[in-house]
Every structure is written in C-alpha cells, then in structure tokens.
Amino acid sequence: MIGLLDNRTPHSYQFLHLLGERLVQEYGIAGFMEATKWKANVPFDQEVYDSFANKCDAIVEGIYG
C-alpha cells in the first residue's frame, strides 16, 4: 500500500492520483490511499501521518517548487 498526500499545490492531486494508478497497473502495488490538506500552507494533522505510517509501505507527499 502506498500513501499519497496532496498538499494542495498546483496539480498535486492530479499528479499523485495518476502516480497511484500507474503503480497499481504497472508494478502490481496492492493499492493506494490518498489524503488532501484543506490548505496548502497548513501541515497535515499528526493523525493523518500516523494513519498512513501504520497502513502504508511508502508515502509520497506532493510538493511544488
């Protein structure tokens, strides 16, 4: 399971969702779970990180720069 964290930067959700689909289709990843922040300049709640850390083998957080 891969965790995908959308940080609300431009095109982050689209990129991460396509990445998740590609990982499942081409590399046989069991699945992916997603979360989206409510605002770009505010961190995720610790509960989100804890939940993903307990369920996922790897986590990708969208960045912009």
Secondary structure, DSSP 8 states (H G I E B T S, - for coil): -EEEEE-S-TTHHHHHHHHHHHHHHHH----EEEEE-SSTTS---HHHHHHHHHH-SEEEE----
